[in-house]
C-alpha cells in the first residue's frame, strides 16, 4: 500500500495538486456542518468545483474560499417535497455542459430523503449510496442489532416494544440502560437511566417528544471508537478508525479525535459491510475496552462528523466517494497514519460554556455572554463581521477571567495546541465566520442544541439568524 499524506503536511496538501487532477463539479448539502466544509476542501484540492447548500446562507461551506457558489433550500425535515423540488431545480440549472463528472454528496439527515427519491436524480447527477431499503433498515438501531447478532457480531442486549411497555415488561429490563429513539443521530433522543423507577417516566418523555417508540439497550463498558469505511459493492476499499475524546461533558459532541488501530472492530466492520453488500460510505460506532470483543452500537450510513479525521490521516474519503459515484478510477488503498489528532475548538468551547452555565449559582454568566453577543453585533454593523467576532471573543475572555473559568477554556486550547484544527482560520478565514451559526444557537437556547446542529429538527430562530446573515452581507 502507498504511504499516506503526513498529518503535518495536511494544510499544504489541501489545494496543491488541483491542476493535475480530473475536473468535475459537486453539490455538497448541509453547509453548516464542519464535516461538509472538510468535504469541500478535499474536493477543491482535486480541482472539483464545489457548490454548498443548506437551509441557511450563513454557513462555513457557503463562506469558504473552497466553494465556488452556494444556494439555499427549504428545510427537508419540515418541507420535504419543496426541498426535493428546489434541489432538483438547482441540480438541473448547475449541470455542467461539457460532460465532466457531476456528483451530489449529501451529508446529513437529508441523505435519507434523497436516497428514497433517488430516481428523480437519475441521469441528472451521480450518487454513491447503498440500496434504499438497506439504508432504511440499518438506520434503525433495533434492526441493526438483530442483523449484526445474526451474523455473529457482539451487540448489547436490546429491548424493543410494539406498544408502550407495561410496568411488568420494564421490570425485566436491566439497568443502568440507555433509552434511544431507533433512528436518532448525534445523541438526539438518548437518555441514560440508572434506576427502574426512572425508566417508565423517561421512556414516556422520549416517546412524547419524538413521536416514535424508543428502544432500550444495555450499557456496555469501553471507549467510544468509530470505524469508517468506503465500500464498492460490498468490497471494503478504504478503512480507518478513530477514538472520540470529549473535553467537556461526556454527553457533549466529540471535540478531539485521534486515529488508532482496532483490528477486532475493523474486522467486524468488514464482516458486516461485506455481508450487507454495502456501497458507499459508513461509520460504525463501537464500545471497546481495548482487550475484549468490541460492542457494535450503531451504524451511521452517510458522511459523518469525523470525515475531516480521515483526510488528515491520509485517506481522502470525500475524494474516494466522488470517484465511486462518478465512475472515476478509485485511488489506490493506503493505510492511515496512526496517532493523528484533530479538533473542532468551537464544540469544546461551547461544551465548557454549557457546563459553566449549569454550575453558575448566580445565573449571571448567560446574561453577560448574551450582552457581549449583542455588543459584538453592533461592532459588526460598523466595522465588519471580523471585528465583531474579535470583540465577542475579547469580551468573553473578560467575562470568564475573574474566576477559574478562563483557565478551563485556556486549558482546552493548550491541550489541543498540536492538533490539526478543523477550522483552519489562517488558510480559510472566511469559513471561520460560520462560527456565528453555533454561537447564535447557543445564545438563543443557553445550551448546545444537538438537534439543531445535527439538522434533525428545524431551526426556530430564523429571524435572528437572518439578521446575522444580513450583517455578514454588509461586511
C-alpha positions as a Markdown table, in Angstrom:
| # | Residue | x | y | z |
|---|---|---|---|---|
| 1 | Unk | 0.0 | 0.0 | 0.0 |
| 2 | Unk | 1.1 | 3.6 | -0.6 |
| 3 | Unk | 2.1 | 5.9 | 2.3 |
| 4 | Unk | -0.4 | 8.4 | 3.4 |
| 5 | Unk | -0.1 | 12.2 | 3.5 |
| 6 | Unk | 1.7 | 13.1 | 6.7 |
| 7 | Unk | -0.5 | 15.0 | 9.2 |
| 8 | Unk | 2.0 | 17.8 | 9.4 |
| 9 | Unk | 1.6 | 18.4 | 5.7 |
| 10 | Unk | -2.2 | 18.3 | 5.7 |
| 11 | Unk | -2.9 | 22.0 | 5.4 |
| 12 | Unk | -0.4 | 22.3 | 2.5 |
| 13 | Unk | -1.9 | 19.3 | 0.7 |
| 14 | Unk | -5.5 | 20.6 | 0.6 |
| 15 | Unk | -5.2 | 22.7 | -2.5 |
| 16 | Unk | -1.8 | 21.8 | -4.0 |
| 17 | Unk | -2.5 | 19.4 | -6.9 |
| 18 | Unk | -5.7 | 20.6 | -8.4 |
| 19 | Unk | -4.2 | 21.2 | -11.9 |
| 20 | Unk | -3.1 | 17.6 | -12.3 |
| 21 | Unk | -6.4 | 16.0 | -11.4 |
| 22 | Unk | -9.6 | 15.4 | -13.3 |
| 23 | Unk | -12.1 | 18.3 | -13.2 |
| 24 | Unk | -15.6 | 18.0 | -12.0 |
| 25 | Unk | -18.4 | 19.6 | -10.1 |
| 26 | Unk | -20.1 | 18.6 | -6.8 |
| 27 | Unk | -23.0 | 19.8 | -4.8 |
| 28 | Unk | -22.5 | 19.3 | -1.0 |
| 29 | Unk | -25.5 | 19.6 | 1.3 |
| 30 | Unk | -25.7 | 20.7 | 4.9 |
| 31 | Unk | -23.2 | 23.5 | 4.5 |
| 32 | Unk | -23.4 | 24.4 | 8.2 |
| 33 | Unk | -21.5 | 21.2 | 9.2 |
| 34 | Unk | -17.8 | 21.4 | 9.7 |
| 35 | Unk | -17.7 | 17.9 | 8.1 |
| 36 | Unk | -19.3 | 19.5 | 5.0 |
| 37 | Unk | -16.5 | 22.0 | 4.9 |
| 38 | Unk | -14.0 | 19.2 | 5.1 |
| 39 | Unk | -15.7 | 17.7 | 2.0 |
| 40 | Unk | -15.5 | 21.0 | 0.2 |
| 41 | Unk | -11.8 | 21.4 | 1.0 |
| 42 | Unk | -10.9 | 17.9 | -0.1 |
| 43 | Unk | -12.7 | 18.1 | -3.4 |
| 44 | Unk | -11.5 | 21.6 | -4.2 |
| 45 | Unk | -7.9 | 20.3 | -3.8 |
| 46 | Unk | -8.7 | 17.9 | -6.6 |
| 47 | Unk | -9.9 | 20.6 | -9.0 |
| 48 | Unk | -13.6 | 20.0 | -8.3 |
| 49 | Unk | -15.9 | 22.9 | -8.3 |
| 50 | Unk | -17.9 | 22.7 | -5.1 |
| 51 | Unk | -21.3 | 24.2 | -4.6 |
| 52 | Unk | -22.5 | 24.4 | -1.0 |
| 53 | Unk | -26.2 | 24.1 | 0.0 |
| 54 | Unk | -28.2 | 24.5 | 3.2 |
| 55 | Unk | -31.3 | 25.8 | 4.7 |
| 56 | Unk | -29.4 | 29.0 | 5.7 |
| 57 | Unk | -26.8 | 31.0 | 3.9 |
| 58 | Unk | -24.5 | 31.8 | 6.8 |
| 59 | Unk | -22.6 | 28.5 | 6.9 |
| 60 | Unk | -18.9 | 27.5 | 6.8 |
| 61 | Unk | -19.5 | 25.9 | 3.5 |
| 62 | Unk | -21.0 | 28.9 | 1.8 |
| 63 | Unk | -18.4 | 31.3 | 3.2 |
| 64 | Unk | -15.4 | 29.1 | 2.4 |
| 65 | Unk | -12.9 | 30.0 | -0.3 |
| 66 | Unk | -13.0 | 26.4 | -1.4 |
| 67 | Unk | -16.6 | 26.6 | -2.7 |
| 68 | Unk | -17.5 | 28.4 | -5.9 |
| 69 | Unk | -21.1 | 29.0 | -5.2 |
| 70 | Unk | -24.0 | 28.2 | -2.8 |
| 71 | Unk | -27.7 | 28.1 | -2.6 |
| 72 | Unk | -30.4 | 27.6 | 0.0 |
| 73 | Unk | -33.2 | 25.0 | 0.1 |
| 74 | Unk | -36.4 | 24.5 | 2.2 |
| 75 | Unk | -35.9 | 22.6 | 5.5 |
| 76 | Unk | -36.1 | 18.9 | 4.4 |
| 77 | Unk | -37.5 | 17.9 | 7.9 |
| 78 | Unk | -40.4 | 20.4 | 7.5 |
| 79 | Unk | -41.0 | 20.7 | 3.8 |
| 80 | Unk | -39.6 | 17.5 | 2.1 |
| 81 | Unk | -41.4 | 17.9 | -1.2 |
| 82 | Unk | -40.4 | 21.6 | -1.5 |
| 83 | Unk | -36.8 | 20.6 | -0.6 |
| 84 | Unk | -36.7 | 17.9 | -3.4 |
| 85 | Unk | -38.2 | 20.3 | -5.9 |
| 86 | Unk | -35.6 | 23.0 | -5.2 |
| 87 | Unk | -32.8 | 20.6 | -5.1 |
| 88 | Unk | -33.8 | 19.1 | -8.4 |
| 89 | Unk | -34.1 | 22.5 | -10.0 |
| 90 | Unk | -30.7 | 23.6 | -8.7 |
| 91 | Unk | -29.1 | 20.4 | -10.0 |
| 92 | Unk | -30.6 | 20.9 | -13.4 |
| 93 | Unk | -29.5 | 24.6 | -13.6 |
| 94 | Unk | -26.0 | 23.9 | -12.4 |
| 95 | Unk | -25.3 | 20.8 | -14.5 |
| 96 | Unk | -22.0 | 21.1 | -16.4 |
| 97 | Unk | -22.3 | 21.4 | -20.2 |
| 98 | Unk | -19.1 | 19.7 | -21.0 |
| 99 | Unk | -19.9 | 16.3 | -19.5 |
| 100 | Unk | -17.4 | 16.4 | -16.7 |
| 101 | Unk | -18.2 | 14.3 | -13.5 |
| 102 | Unk | -21.1 | 15.8 | -11.6 |
| 103 | Unk | -21.8 | 14.4 | -8.1 |
| 104 | Unk | -24.3 | 15.0 | -5.3 |
| 105 | Unk | -22.7 | 14.4 | -1.9 |
| 106 | Unk | -25.5 | 14.6 | 0.8 |
| 107 | Unk | -24.1 | 14.9 | 4.3 |
| 108 | Unk | -26.7 | 14.9 | 7.0 |
| 109 | Unk | -30.3 | 13.7 | 7.5 |
| 110 | Unk | -31.3 | 14.8 | 4.0 |
| 111 | Unk | -29.3 | 11.9 | 2.8 |
| 112 | Unk | -32.3 | 9.6 | 3.6 |
| 113 | Unk | -34.8 | 11.7 | 1.8 |
| 114 | Unk | -32.5 | 11.9 | -1.3 |
| 115 | Unk | -32.0 | 8.2 | -1.2 |
| 116 | Unk | -35.7 | 7.5 | -1.1 |
| 117 | Unk | -36.3 | 9.7 | -4.1 |
| 118 | Unk | -33.0 | 8.9 | -6.0 |
| 119 | Unk | -34.9 | 8.1 | -9.2 |
| 120 | Unk | -35.7 | 11.8 | -9.5 |
| 121 | Unk | -32.0 | 12.5 | -9.9 |
| 122 | Unk | -31.0 | 9.6 | -12.1 |
| 123 | Unk | -29.4 | 10.9 | -15.3 |
| 124 | Unk | -29.1 | 14.4 | -13.8 |
| 125 | Unk | -26.3 | 13.8 | -11.2 |
| 126 | Unk | -24.4 | 10.9 | -9.8 |
| 127 | Unk | -24.7 | 9.4 | -6.3 |
| 128 | Unk | -22.9 | 6.7 | -4.3 |
| 129 | Unk | -25.4 | 5.4 | -1.8 |
| 130 | Unk | -26.5 | 1.9 | -0.5 |
| 131 | Unk | -29.7 | 0.4 | -1.6 |
| 132 | Unk | -32.5 | 2.5 | -0.1 |
| 133 | Unk | -34.2 | -0.5 | 1.7 |
| 134 | Unk | -30.9 | -1.5 | 3.2 |
| 135 | Unk | -30.2 | 2.2 | 4.2 |
| 136 | Unk | -33.6 | 2.3 | 5.9 |
| 137 | Unk | -33.0 | -0.9 | 7.8 |
| 138 | Unk | -29.6 | -0.1 | 9.2 |
| 139 | Unk | -30.7 | 3.3 | 10.4 |
| 140 | Unk | -32.9 | 1.5 | 12.8 |
| 141 | Unk | -30.8 | 0.7 | 15.8 |
| 142 | Unk | -33.1 | -2.2 | 16.8 |
| 143 | Unk | -33.0 | -3.8 | 13.3 |
| 144 | Unk | -29.2 | -3.3 | 13.1 |
| 145 | Unk | -28.7 | -5.1 | 16.4 |
| 146 | Unk | -30.8 | -8.0 | 15.2 |
| 147 | Unk | -28.9 | -8.2 | 11.8 |
| 148 | Unk | -25.5 | -7.9 | 13.5 |
| 149 | Unk | -26.4 | -10.6 | 16.1 |
| 150 | Unk | -27.5 | -13.0 | 13.3 |
| 151 | Unk | -24.1 | -12.9 | 11.7 |
| 152 | Unk | -22.3 | -13.3 | 15.0 |
| 153 | Unk | -21.2 | -9.8 | 15.9 |
| 154 | Unk | -21.2 | -8.6 | 19.5 |
| 155 | Unk | -24.1 | -6.3 | 20.3 |
| 156 | Unk | -25.7 | -5.1 | 23.5 |
| 157 | Unk | -28.9 | -6.6 | 24.7 |
| 158 | Unk | -31.7 | -4.6 | 23.2 |
| 159 | Unk | -35.3 | -4.4 | 24.3 |
| 160 | Unk | -37.9 | -3.2 | 21.7 |
| 161 | Unk | -41.7 | -2.9 | 22.1 |
| 162 | Unk | -44.5 | -2.8 | 19.6 |
| 163 | Unk | -46.5 | -0.6 | 22.0 |
| 164 | Unk | -45.9 | 1.3 | 25.2 |
| 165 | Unk | -44.4 | -1.3 | 27.6 |
| 166 | Unk | -46.2 | -2.3 | 30.7 |
| 167 | Unk | -44.6 | -2.0 | 34.2 |
| 168 | Unk | -44.0 | -5.7 | 34.1 |
| 169 | Unk | -42.1 | -5.5 | 30.8 |
| 170 | Unk | -40.0 | -2.7 | 32.1 |
| 171 | Unk | -39.2 | -4.6 | 35.3 |
| 172 | Unk | -37.4 | -7.2 | 33.1 |
| 173 | Unk | -35.1 | -4.6 | 31.7 |
| 174 | Unk | -31.6 | -4.5 | 33.2 |
| 175 | Unk | -30.4 | -1.1 | 34.5 |
| 176 | Unk | -28.5 | 1.0 | 34.0 |
| 177 | Unk | -29.6 | 1.3 | 30.4 |
| 178 | Unk | -29.9 | 3.7 | 27.5 |
| 179 | Unk | -33.2 | 4.7 | 26.1 |
| 180 | Unk | -32.9 | 5.6 | 22.4 |
| 181 | Unk | -35.1 | 6.6 | 19.5 |
| 182 | Unk | -34.5 | 4.0 | 16.8 |
| 183 | Unk | -33.2 | 6.5 | 14.2 |
| 184 | Unk | -31.7 | 9.2 | 16.3 |
| 185 | Unk | -28.3 | 10.8 | 15.4 |
| 186 | Unk | -25.7 | 12.7 | 17.3 |
| 187 | Unk | -27.1 | 11.8 | 20.8 |
| 188 | Unk | -30.5 | 13.2 | 19.9 |
| 189 | Unk | -33.3 | 11.3 | 21.7 |
| 190 | Unk | -30.9 | 9.4 | 24.0 |
| 191 | Unk | -31.2 | 9.2 | 27.8 |
| 192 | Unk | -29.3 | 7.1 | 30.4 |
| 193 | Unk | -31.4 | 5.6 | 33.1 |
| 194 | Unk | -29.8 | 4.2 | 36.3 |
| 195 | Unk | -32.9 | 3.1 | 38.3 |
| 196 | Unk | -36.0 | 1.2 | 37.5 |
| 197 | Unk | -38.3 | 3.9 | 39.0 |
| 198 | Unk | -36.9 | 6.3 | 36.3 |
| 199 | Unk | -37.4 | 4.0 | 33.4 |
| 200 | Unk | -41.2 | 4.5 | 32.7 |
| 201 | Unk | -41.1 | 8.3 | 33.0 |
| 202 | Unk | -38.0 | 8.7 | 30.8 |
| 203 | Unk | -39.4 | 6.3 | 28.2 |
| 204 | Unk | -42.7 | 8.2 | 28.0 |
| 205 | Unk | -41.0 | 11.6 | 27.8 |
| 206 | Unk | -38.9 | 10.5 | 24.8 |
| 207 | Unk | -41.9 | 8.9 | 23.1 |
| 208 | Unk | -43.9 | 12.1 | 23.5 |
| 209 | Unk | -41.1 | 14.4 | 22.3 |
| 210 | Unk | -40.1 | 12.3 | 19.2 |
| 211 | Unk | -43.3 | 10.6 | 18.3 |
| 212 | Unk | -41.8 | 7.1 | 18.0 |
| 213 | Unk | -41.5 | 4.2 | 20.4 |
| 214 | Unk | -37.9 | 4.2 | 21.8 |
| 215 | Unk | -35.9 | 1.1 | 22.3 |
| 216 | Unk | -33.8 | 0.3 | 25.4 |
| 217 | Unk | -30.3 | -1.0 | 25.3 |
| 218 | Unk | -28.0 | -2.3 | 28.0 |
| 219 | Unk | -25.0 | -0.1 | 28.8 |
| 220 | Unk | -21.7 | -1.7 | 27.9 |
| 221 | Unk | -18.3 | -0.5 | 29.1 |
| 222 | Unk | -15.5 | 0.7 | 27.0 |
| 223 | Unk | -14.2 | 3.6 | 24.9 |
| 224 | Unk | -16.1 | 5.3 | 22.1 |
| 225 | Unk | -14.4 | 4.3 | 18.8 |
| 226 | Unk | -15.6 | 4.8 | 15.2 |
| 227 | Unk | -14.6 | 2.6 | 12.3 |
| 228 | Unk | -15.1 | 4.4 | 9.0 |
| 229 | Unk | -15.2 | 2.6 | 5.6 |
| 230 | Unk | -16.0 | 3.1 | 1.9 |
| 231 | Unk | -17.2 | 0.1 | 0.0 |
| 232 | Unk | -17.6 | -0.7 | -3.6 |
| 233 | Unk | -20.5 | -3.2 | -3.9 |
| 234 | Unk | -19.6 | -4.9 | -0.6 |
| 235 | Unk | -15.8 | -4.8 | -1.0 |
| 236 | Unk | -14.1 | -2.5 | 1.5 |
| 237 | Unk | -11.8 | -0.1 | -0.4 |
| 238 | Unk | -10.8 | 2.2 | 2.4 |
| 239 | Unk | -11.0 | 1.9 | 6.2 |
| 240 | Unk | -9.7 | 3.9 | 9.2 |
| 241 | Unk | -10.6 | 4.1 | 12.9 |
| 242 | Unk | -10.5 | 7.0 | 15.4 |
| 243 | Unk | -11.4 | 7.5 | 19.0 |
| 244 | Unk | -13.6 | 10.4 | 20.3 |
| 245 | Unk | -12.1 | 12.4 | 23.1 |
| 246 | Unk | -14.6 | 14.6 | 24.9 |
| 247 | Unk | -13.0 | 17.6 | 26.5 |
| 248 | Unk | -16.2 | 18.6 | 28.4 |
| 249 | Unk | -19.3 | 16.8 | 29.5 |
| 250 | Unk | -19.3 | 13.2 | 28.4 |
| 251 | Unk | -22.6 | 13.7 | 26.6 |
| 252 | Unk | -21.2 | 16.6 | 24.6 |
| 253 | Unk | -20.2 | 16.1 | 20.9 |
| 254 | Unk | -16.6 | 14.9 | 20.5 |
| 255 | Unk | -14.3 | 17.8 | 20.1 |
| 256 | Unk | -11.0 | 15.9 | 19.7 |
| 257 | Unk | -10.4 | 12.8 | 17.6 |
| 258 | Unk | -7.4 | 10.5 | 17.3 |
| 259 | Unk | -6.6 | 7.9 | 14.7 |
| 260 | Unk | -6.0 | 4.4 | 16.2 |
| 261 | Unk | -5.8 | 0.8 | 15.2 |
| 262 | Unk | -8.6 | -1.5 | 16.4 |
| 263 | Unk | -8.2 | -4.8 | 14.4 |
| 264 | Unk | -11.2 | -6.6 | 16.1 |
| 265 | Unk | -13.6 | -3.7 | 15.4 |
| 266 | Unk | -12.2 | -3.3 | 11.9 |
| 267 | Unk | -12.7 | -7.0 | 11.2 |
| 268 | Unk | -16.3 | -6.8 | 12.5 |
| 269 | Unk | -16.9 | -3.8 | 10.2 |
| 270 | Unk | -15.6 | -5.6 | 7.1 |
| 271 | Unk | -17.7 | -8.7 | 8.0 |
| 272 | Unk | -20.9 | -6.7 | 8.4 |
| 273 | Unk | -20.5 | -4.5 | 5.3 |
| 274 | Unk | -19.5 | -7.4 | 3.2 |
| 275 | Unk | -22.5 | -9.4 | 4.3 |
| 276 | Unk | -24.8 | -6.4 | 3.5 |
| 277 | Unk | -23.2 | -5.8 | 0.1 |
| 278 | Unk | -22.6 | -2.2 | 1.2 |
| 279 | Unk | -22.0 | 0.5 | -1.4 |
| 280 | Unk | -20.7 | 3.9 | -0.3 |
| 281 | Unk | -19.6 | 5.3 | 3.0 |
| 282 | Unk | -20.4 | 4.1 | 6.5 |
| 283 | Unk | -19.2 | 4.8 | 10.0 |
| 284 | Unk | -19.7 | 2.1 | 12.7 |
| 285 | Unk | -19.7 | 3.1 | 16.4 |
| 286 | Unk | -18.3 | 0.6 | 18.9 |
| 287 | Unk | -17.6 | 0.5 | 22.6 |
| 288 | Unk | -14.3 | -1.2 | 23.3 |
| 289 | Unk | -12.2 | -1.7 | 26.4 |
| 290 | Unk | -9.1 | -2.4 | 24.3 |
| 291 | Unk | -9.0 | -6.1 | 25.1 |
| 292 | Unk | -12.4 | -7.8 | 24.8 |
| 293 | Unk | -14.5 | -8.2 | 21.7 |
| 294 | Unk | -15.9 | -4.7 | 20.8 |
| 295 | Unk | -19.6 | -4.0 | 21.1 |
| 296 | Unk | -21.3 | -2.7 | 17.9 |
| 297 | Unk | -23.6 | 0.2 | 18.9 |
| 298 | Unk | -24.9 | 1.7 | 15.7 |
| 299 | Unk | -24.1 | 2.5 | 12.1 |
| 300 | Unk | -24.0 | 5.9 | 10.5 |
| 301 | Unk | -24.8 | 5.2 | 6.8 |
| 302 | Unk | -23.8 | 8.5 | 5.4 |
| 303 | Unk | -21.0 | 11.1 | 5.6 |
| 304 | Unk | -20.1 | 11.5 | 9.2 |
| 305 | Unk | -18.7 | 14.1 | 11.6 |
| 306 | Unk | -15.2 | 12.6 | 11.6 |
| 307 | Unk | -14.7 | 12.8 | 7.8 |
| 308 | Unk | -12.0 | 15.5 | 8.5 |
| 309 | Unk | -10.1 | 13.0 | 10.5 |
| 310 | Unk | -9.9 | 10.6 | 7.6 |
| 311 | Unk | -8.4 | 13.2 | 5.3 |
| 312 | Unk | -5.9 | 14.4 | 8.0 |
| 313 | Unk | -4.9 | 10.7 | 8.5 |
| 314 | Unk | -4.1 | 10.3 | 4.8 |
| 315 | Unk | -7.3 | 8.7 | 3.5 |
| 316 | Unk | -9.3 | 11.1 | 1.5 |
| 317 | Unk | -12.9 | 9.8 | 2.0 |
| 318 | Unk | -14.6 | 12.7 | 0.1 |
| 319 | Unk | -12.4 | 12.2 | -3.0 |
| 320 | Unk | -12.8 | 8.4 | -2.9 |
| 321 | Unk | -16.6 | 8.8 | -2.6 |
| 322 | Unk | -16.6 | 11.3 | -5.5 |
| 323 | Unk | -14.7 | 8.8 | -7.7 |
| 324 | Unk | -17.0 | 5.9 | -6.6 |
| 325 | Unk | -20.1 | 8.0 | -7.6 |
| 326 | Unk | -18.8 | 9.3 | -10.9 |
| 327 | Unk | -17.1 | 6.1 | -12.1 |
| 328 | Unk | -13.6 | 7.6 | -12.0 |
| 329 | Unk | -10.8 | 5.1 | -11.1 |
| 330 | Unk | -10.6 | 4.7 | -7.3 |
| 331 | Unk | -7.4 | 5.9 | -5.7 |
| 332 | Unk | -5.0 | 3.1 | -4.5 |
| 333 | Unk | -5.8 | 2.0 | -1.0 |
| 334 | Unk | -3.4 | 3.3 | 1.7 |
| 335 | Unk | -3.0 | 2.7 | 5.4 |
| 336 | Unk | -4.0 | 5.6 | 7.7 |
| 337 | Unk | -1.4 | 7.4 | 9.8 |
| 338 | Unk | -1.9 | 6.5 | 13.4 |
| 339 | Unk | -1.8 | 9.0 | 16.2 |
| 340 | Unk | -3.2 | 11.9 | 14.2 |
| 341 | Unk | -5.3 | 14.2 | 16.3 |
| 342 | Unk | -7.8 | 16.7 | 15.0 |
| 343 | Unk | -10.0 | 19.1 | 16.9 |
| 344 | Unk | -13.1 | 21.2 | 16.5 |
| 345 | Unk | -12.4 | 24.0 | 19.0 |
| 346 | Unk | -15.9 | 25.6 | 18.9 |
| 347 | Unk | -17.5 | 22.3 | 20.1 |
| 348 | Unk | -15.3 | 22.0 | 23.1 |
| 349 | Unk | -15.6 | 25.8 | 23.8 |
| 350 | Unk | -19.4 | 25.7 | 23.7 |
| 351 | Unk | -19.5 | 22.5 | 25.7 |
| 352 | Unk | -17.4 | 24.1 | 28.5 |
| 353 | Unk | -19.7 | 27.2 | 28.4 |
| 354 | Unk | -22.7 | 24.9 | 28.8 |
| 355 | Unk | -21.2 | 23.3 | 31.8 |
| 356 | Unk | -20.4 | 26.7 | 33.3 |
| 357 | Unk | -24.0 | 27.8 | 32.8 |
| 358 | Unk | -25.2 | 24.7 | 34.6 |
| 359 | Unk | -22.8 | 25.4 | 37.5 |
| 360 | Unk | -23.4 | 29.2 | 37.7 |
| 361 | Unk | -25.1 | 29.7 | 41.0 |
| 362 | Unk | -25.8 | 33.4 | 40.4 |
| 363 | Unk | -27.2 | 32.8 | 36.9 |
| 364 | Unk | -25.3 | 35.8 | 35.6 |
| 365 | Unk | -23.0 | 34.1 | 33.0 |
| 366 | Unk | -25.6 | 33.7 | 30.3 |
| 367 | Unk | -26.8 | 37.3 | 30.6 |
| 368 | Unk | -23.2 | 38.5 | 30.4 |
| 369 | Unk | -22.5 | 36.4 | 27.3 |
| 370 | Unk | -25.7 | 37.5 | 25.7 |
| 371 | Unk | -24.8 | 41.1 | 26.3 |
| 372 | Unk | -21.4 | 40.5 | 24.8 |
| 373 | Unk | -23.1 | 39.0 | 21.7 |
| 374 | Unk | -25.4 | 41.9 | 21.2 |
| 375 | Unk | -22.5 | 44.3 | 21.6 |
| 376 | Unk | -20.4 | 42.4 | 19.1 |
| 377 | Unk | -23.2 | 42.6 | 16.6 |
| 378 | Unk | -23.2 | 46.3 | 16.9 |
| 379 | Unk | -19.4 | 46.3 | 16.2 |
| 380 | Unk | -20.1 | 44.1 | 13.2 |
| 381 | Unk | -22.5 | 46.5 | 11.7 |
| 382 | Unk | -19.9 | 49.3 | 12.0 |
| 383 | Unk | -16.6 | 47.7 | 11.5 |
| 384 | Unk | -17.3 | 44.4 | 9.8 |
| 385 | Unk | -18.0 | 40.9 | 10.8 |
| 386 | Unk | -14.4 | 40.0 | 11.7 |
| 387 | Unk | -14.2 | 43.0 | 14.0 |
| 388 | Unk | -17.4 | 41.8 | 15.6 |
| 389 | Unk | -16.1 | 38.3 | 16.2 |
| 390 | Unk | -12.9 | 39.7 | 17.8 |
| 391 | Unk | -15.0 | 41.9 | 20.0 |
| 392 | Unk | -17.1 | 39.0 | 21.2 |
| 393 | Unk | -14.1 | 36.8 | 21.9 |
| 394 | Unk | -12.3 | 39.6 | 23.8 |
| 395 | Unk | -15.4 | 40.3 | 25.9 |
| 396 | Unk | -15.8 | 36.6 | 26.6 |
| 397 | Unk | -12.3 | 36.4 | 27.9 |
| 398 | Unk | -13.0 | 39.3 | 30.3 |
| 399 | Unk | -16.3 | 37.7 | 31.5 |
| 400 | Unk | -14.6 | 34.4 | 32.2 |
| 401 | Unk | -11.3 | 35.8 | 33.6 |
| 402 | Unk | -12.4 | 36.8 | 37.2 |
| 403 | Unk | -12.7 | 33.1 | 38.2 |
| 404 | Unk | -11.2 | 29.8 | 37.2 |
| 405 | Unk | -13.5 | 29.8 | 34.2 |
| 406 | Unk | -10.9 | 31.2 | 31.7 |
| 407 | Unk | -8.3 | 28.7 | 32.9 |
| 408 | Unk | -10.7 | 25.9 | 31.8 |
| 409 | Unk | -11.1 | 27.5 | 28.4 |
| 410 | Unk | -7.3 | 28.1 | 28.1 |
| 411 | Unk | -6.6 | 24.5 | 29.1 |
| 412 | Unk | -8.8 | 23.3 | 26.3 |
| 413 | Unk | -6.8 | 25.2 | 23.7 |
| 414 | Unk | -3.4 | 24.4 | 25.3 |
| 415 | Unk | -4.1 | 20.7 | 25.3 |
| 416 | Unk | -5.0 | 20.8 | 21.7 |
| 417 | Unk | -2.1 | 23.1 | 20.6 |
| 418 | Unk | -0.5 | 20.4 | 18.4 |
| 419 | Unk | -3.8 | 19.1 | 16.9 |
| 420 | Unk | -4.9 | 19.9 | 13.4 |
| 421 | Unk | -7.7 | 22.4 | 13.6 |
| 422 | Unk | -10.8 | 21.6 | 11.6 |
| 423 | Unk | -11.5 | 25.4 | 11.3 |
| 424 | Unk | -8.1 | 26.4 | 9.8 |
| 425 | Unk | -8.5 | 30.1 | 10.5 |
| 426 | Unk | -5.4 | 31.1 | 8.6 |
| 427 | Unk | -5.9 | 29.1 | 5.4 |
| 428 | Unk | -9.7 | 29.7 | 5.0 |
| 429 | Unk | -10.6 | 32.7 | 7.3 |
| 430 | Unk | -14.0 | 33.4 | 5.8 |
| 431 | Unk | -15.2 | 29.9 | 6.6 |
| 432 | Unk | -14.5 | 30.6 | 10.3 |
| 433 | Unk | -17.3 | 33.1 | 10.2 |
| 434 | Unk | -19.6 | 30.1 | 10.2 |
| 435 | Unk | -18.9 | 30.1 | 14.0 |
| 436 | Unk | -21.6 | 32.6 | 14.2 |
| 437 | Unk | -24.2 | 29.9 | 13.5 |
| 438 | Unk | -23.5 | 27.7 | 16.6 |
| 439 | Unk | -22.9 | 30.8 | 18.7 |
| 440 | Unk | -26.3 | 32.2 | 17.7 |
| 441 | Unk | -27.9 | 28.9 | 18.5 |
| 442 | Unk | -26.1 | 28.6 | 21.8 |
| 443 | Unk | -27.0 | 32.1 | 22.9 |
| 444 | Unk | -30.6 | 31.6 | 21.9 |
| 445 | Unk | -31.0 | 28.3 | 23.8 |
| 446 | Unk | -28.4 | 28.6 | 26.6 |
| 447 | Unk | -27.0 | 25.2 | 25.5 |
| 448 | Unk | -25.5 | 23.3 | 22.6 |
| 449 | Unk | -28.7 | 22.1 | 20.9 |
| 450 | Unk | -27.6 | 18.9 | 19.2 |
| 451 | Unk | -30.9 | 18.5 | 17.4 |
| 452 | Unk | -30.3 | 21.9 | 15.7 |
| 453 | Unk | -26.6 | 21.5 | 15.0 |
| 454 | Unk | -27.2 | 18.0 | 13.6 |
| 455 | Unk | -30.1 | 19.0 | 11.4 |
| 456 | Unk | -32.6 | 16.7 | 13.0 |
| 457 | Unk | -35.0 | 19.4 | 13.9 |
| 458 | Unk | -35.9 | 22.8 | 12.3 |
| 459 | Unk | -34.2 | 26.0 | 13.5 |
| 460 | Unk | -36.7 | 28.1 | 15.4 |
| 461 | Unk | -34.5 | 31.2 | 15.4 |
| 462 | Unk | -34.8 | 32.1 | 11.8 |
| 463 | Unk | -35.3 | 35.9 | 12.3 |
| 464 | Unk | -32.2 | 36.4 | 14.4 |
| 465 | Unk | -30.1 | 34.2 | 12.1 |
| 466 | Unk | -31.3 | 36.2 | 9.1 |
| 467 | Unk | -30.2 | 39.3 | 10.8 |
| 468 | Unk | -26.7 | 37.9 | 11.3 |
| 469 | Unk | -26.6 | 36.9 | 7.7 |
| 470 | Unk | -27.5 | 40.4 | 6.7 |
| 471 | Unk | -24.6 | 41.7 | 8.8 |
| 472 | Unk | -22.2 | 39.3 | 7.0 |
| 473 | Unk | -23.5 | 40.5 | 3.7 |
| 474 | Unk | -23.0 | 44.2 | 4.7 |
| 475 | Unk | -19.4 | 43.4 | 5.8 |
